[in-house]
Amino acid sequence: MPIKLSKAEQEFRKPLIAHVDAKTINLDRMLINLFMLIKHNGQRPIANKSRGDVKLSTLYDRLVRDQHYQQGLDAYPDVIQKWLASDLVDMVYRGVQDKEAVAAPMPLSLDAYKLRNVKHTRDFNSSDQAYSLLRYGDTGIIGRLRECFGDEENIAPGSLDMNTLVVKRLLSGTDLNDITSTDSREPLAPPLSLAAARLLADDVQRLLAYQRMIPRHVLLDYLKIILSMHMGLYMLRLFALLPGWVKARQIGGECVYCHEPSKDDPLAPCLYKPLLFVDMGDDYKSTAAELSQASVRLHFARINDYVKAVFTVNQMLFYLNNDYKHTGPQASIEEALATYANPPGDFDPMFKIRVNQLFQELEKQQQEAEQQSNSTRKQMKEQSQWSEIDAIRTMNLSPFETFIEVVAYIRTPFHQRYHVDLLDSLFQKNSEGGLLRSGRARNNARRFHIGSRLLEVLVQIAVLELDGDNHYRSRTILIDELVSWLLQRYGLVINGQDVPEIARDDGVRELAAYKENLFALKDRLREIGFYTDLSDAYNAQTIRPRYNLEELNEHQYRK
């Protein structure tokens, strides 16, 4: 039988550390809830339950109710409903008879959440995490997103694509008006790394520069891809950052940048920015793939240290907020670390009592397990677990450290598995918009790999620069500039020779792999239409922007 802990002992999710639950995240549902938070400044309105569950027939009726706008659609109800289900609606249990249901319309409008079925649009607080990163990364970006996806009055007639127009038609009518929430929740806690938040906000700002040049659904796809990538990179950053703070028992001096709002350079050096070696090829047996797999193992192995650090901080917060005479609002992580560095006199005695209670409960569970177990293999596994716990008990540790070691030993495998699921979904494993790939073969393990759609989004961002009038303009860049930009901005390593930490033990095999990786990058850029070889000359190997923003800016100035 599995070892059980009390709720206070195994508490894990803490918004002060990370809002998102370690679960598989559906990105469309995250966007639906994120748009709701954007519209209501971080608050959740009361769901209008009077309309009942939203079904395909409900959406069809809303679409054809005014024949002045939709003539002839009522003659093909089955076809229209299938079209809605395939192109415009997020479905749960898609294709499963008697279980298929509507989650929500695609988030092509800020109001799309009004037609969601709440029970089918759980996002495990990923929208809170995304909103926190955006809100604290740039106070103005929330307003820009609200204007882009919600202020349709200022959009020129004929500039919206058909999918967006249909979704807006579904959302028309006063029966969907919001009910003001009486929820007095405190503002969402800021992210631990404001450098990561500022970088995300800057990327979103650059994508919004294309809002009048690309269809709404394409911009939405770009936004979803960049949000998910940044949230995945943020989690990798946390895996190194929080254990580092706990080990030092203070917020590191190298993190002072995040606490100085006068600095707004998203590319400022950060000790905890992850470095990811990215395989640009398709051969999972290549040397570049092996290097990328090793990079994945390095970052995913940090999950265990992160889990232990979360338990440490949570127990310190629990102590400050409940057992210790803490005055004022709830304790902060900074206060928890300061108390950990200089504990009060009653700290060790209190945790000695908790440790004794914990071991008494575990011994009781051990006796019950020995009586109930009827499998020799199961008995051996359980005996091994109890032996490990007894070994921790005999170690020369303080009561608090003993408590954390036992809890982390019991709960780490559970959290490790679900954090891998979280990263797989945020990095969109095996998707064209993803940063992670793996296969069924045993040697085809996870490796960092930029999908074609993600590469397109990153190039669209890379070719923009600010001009003197606070507008973005597009420019041509060299291949080497892109490689350096990906490294400096996101920590994505294409050529390991650019990173001393990676290249220090390089041999001929690794150097050849870096060269092949650069050739693979050029091939991928050629496939998506950003790069054409016109010459072998270095300065002729350029990436050309797909859209000319100067023409758009000049048009706006003339208006």
C-alpha positions, 0 to 999 in steps of 0.5 A, spaced: 500 500 500 502 507 498 505 511 504 500 516 506 502 523 508 497 528 511 495 534 507 499 539 511 505 534 510 504 533 502 502 540 500 505 542 494 502 547 489 504 554 492 502 560 488 508 564 491 512 559 487 508 557 481 501 558 479 500 552 474 499 545 477 503 539 474 498 536 469 498 536 462 495 542 459 491 544 454 493 550 450 486 552 447 483 552 454 489 556 457 487 561 452 480 561 453 481 562 461 487 567 460 482 572 455 477 572 461 483 574 466 485 579 461 478 582 460 477 582 467 484 585 470 485 578 473 479 577 476 474 571 474 466 573 473 461 569 475 459 564 470 452 565 467 449 558 468 442 560 466 444 559 459 445 551 461 450 547 457 453 549 451 452 544 445 453 544 438 446 545 437 446 551 441 451 554 437 448 552 431 441 556 433 445 562 435 449 562 428 442 562 424 438 566 429 438 572 424 437 570 417 439 577 415 446 576 416 446 568 415 441 566 409 441 559 407 445 556 413 439 553 416 438 548 410 444 544 412 444 544 420 448 537 420 453 540 415 454 547 419 454 543 426 460 538 423 464 545 420 463 548 427 466 542 431 472 541 426 474 548 425 471 553 430 470 549 437 474 545 442 471 539 443 473 534 449 472 526 447 472 528 440 470 522 436 467 518 442 460 517 441 456 519 447 462 522 450 463 528 445 462 535 448 463 542 447 469 545 451 469 552 448 469 556 441 476 557 439 479 563 443 478 568 436 475 573 441 476 576 448 469 574 449 469 567 447 469 564 454 462 566 455 460 560 451 465 555 455 462 549 459 466 551 465 467 543 467 470 542 460 475 548 460 479 546 466 486 549 465 490 547 472 491 554 473 496 555 467 492 561 465 494 564 472 501 563 470 501 566 463 497 572 466 502 573 472 508 573 467 505 578 462 502 582 467 509 583 471 513 583 465 510 589 462 504 593 465 501 595 458 501 588 455 495 586 458 491 593 455 495 591 448 492 584 448 485 587 450 485 592 444 487 586 439 482 581 441 477 585 444 476 592 441 473 590 434 470 597 433 476 600 431 478 594 426 477 596 419 471 593 415 473 586 411 479 586 415 477 580 420 477 573 417 471 568 416 473 564 422 473 570 427 467 573 424 463 567 425 465 566 433 463 574 434 457 572 431 456 566 436 458 571 441 453 577 440 447 578 444 445 581 451 444 574 454 451 573 454 453 579 458 457 578 464 455 578 471 460 582 476 464 578 481 464 579 488 470 575 488 475 579 492 481 575 491 488 579 491 492 580 485 496 574 482 503 573 485 508 575 481 513 570 478 520 569 481 523 571 475 521 577 472 527 577 467 523 571 464 516 575 464 519 581 461 522 577 455 515 574 454 512 580 454 517 583 449 516 577 445 508 578 445 509 585 444 513 584 437 507 579 435 502 584 436 506 588 431 503 583 425 496 584 428 494 588 421 498 584 417 496 576 418 489 573 419 486 573 427 487 565 427 494 565 425 496 571 430 492 566 435 496 560 433 503 565 434 501 567 441 499 560 443 506 557 441 510 563 444 506 563 451 507 555 451 514 555 450 516 561 455 512 557 460 516 551 459 522 555 459 520 558 466 519 552 469 526 550 467 528 556 470 525 555 476 528 548 477 535 551 478 532 558 481 528 555 487 533 550 489 539 555 489 535 560 493 534 554 498 541 552 498 543 559 499 537 560 504 536 567 501 534 570 494 541 570 491 545 576 489 545 575 482 537 575 482 537 583 484 536 585 477 529 582 478 527 586 484 530 593 480 524 595 476 528 601 473 531 596 469 527 593 463 532 590 459 529 583 458 536 580 455 540 582 462 544 576 464 541 571 469 544 565 472 538 561 472 537 562 464 537 555 462 541 553 456 538 548 451 542 544 446 537 544 440 537 538 435 535 541 428 535 535 424 531 529 424 535 523 425 535 521 432 541 517 432 545 523 430 551 526 434 547 532 435 540 528 437 545 525 442 547 531 445 540 534 445 538 528 449 543 529 454 541 536 455 534 534 456 536 529 461 540 534 465 534 539 465 529 534 467 533 531 473 533 538 476 525 536 478 527 532 484 531 538 487 526 543 485 520 538 489 525 538 495 526 545 495 518 546 494 517 542 500 522 546 504 519 553 502 512 550 503 514 548 510 517 554 512 511 558 510 506 553 514 511 555 520 510 562 519 503 563 517 500 558 523 505 555 528 510 562 529 507 568 531 507 572 524 504 578 524 501 582 518 499 579 511 501 572 509 509 570 509 513 571 503 518 567 500 524 572 502 521 571 509 521 564 509 528 563 507 531 568 512 527 564 517 530 558 515 537 561 515 536 564 522 531 560 525 527 562 532 528 558 538 522 554 538 523 552 531 527 545 532 523 543 538 516 544 534 519 540 528 522 535 533 515 533 535 512 533 528 518 528 526 516 524 531 508 524 529 510 523 522 514 516 524 509 514 529 504 514 523 509 511 518 510 505 523 503 504 524 502 504 516 508 499 515 505 494 520 498 495 516 502 494 510 505 487 512 499 484 514 495 486 507 501 485 502 500 478 499 505 479 493 513 477 495 515 482 489 510 488 493 513 486 500 520 487 497 519 493 494 515 496 500 521 493 505 526 497 501 522 503 502 521 503 509 529 501 510 530 508 506 526 511 511 529 508 517 536 510 514 534 517 513 531 517 521 538 515 523 542 520 519 545 526 523 540 531 520 536 536 524 529 535 525 527 540 520 531 537 515 529 530 517 522 532 516 523 534 509 528 528 507 522 523 509 517 527 505 521 528 499 523 521 499 515 519 499 512 524 494 518 526 489 516 520 484 509 522 484 511 530 482 517 528 478 512 524 473 507 529 473 512 535 472 514 531 466 507 531 463 507 538 464 513 540 460 511 535 455 505 539 454 508 546 455 513 544 450 508 541 445 512 534 444 512 532 437 508 538 435 510 543 429 509 548 434 513 545 439 520 545 442 521 537 444 521 531 440 521 523 442 519 517 439 517 510 441 524 507 440 528 506 446 534 510 444 529 515 441 528 519 448 526 526 449 530 531 445 530 539 444 528 540 437 525 546 434 518 545 430 517 548 423 511 552 426 515 554 432 521 556 428 517 560 424 514 564 430 521 565 432 524 568 426 518 573 425 520 575 432 527 576 430 527 580 424 523 586 428 527 591 431 524 598 434 525 604 430 526 611 433 518 612 433 517 606 438 514 602 432 517 596 429 520 595 423 522 589 419 529 587 417 534 582 414 538 578 418 544 573 417 544 566 419 549 567 424 545 573 427 539 568 428 543 563 431 547 568 436 540 571 437 537 564 439 542 563 444 542 570 448 535 571 448 532 564 450 538 560 451 537 555 445 544 552 443 545 551 435 552 551 435 555 548 441 562 552 440 558 559 442 558 556 449 564 555 453 560 550 458 558 546 453 564 546 448 569 545 453 570 537 452 568 537 445 572 533 440 572 532 433 565 528 433 562 534 437 565 539 432 562 536 426 555 535 429 555 543 430 557 544 423 551 539 421 546 542 426 547 549 422 546 546 415 540 543 418 537 550 420 539 552 414 535 547 410 529 548 415 529 555 414 529 554 406 523 549 407 519 555 411 520 560 406 525 565 410 532 563 406 534 562 399 542 560 397 544 566 392 551 565 393 556 562 398 558 569 400 557 569 408 554 576 407 549 573 402 546 568 407 541 572 409 534 571 412 528 575 409 522 578 413 516 575 410 512 582 412 514 589 410 512 593 417 515 599 414 509 600 409 504 599 414 507 604 419 507 609 413 500 607 412 498 609 419 502 615 419 498 618 413 491 616 416 
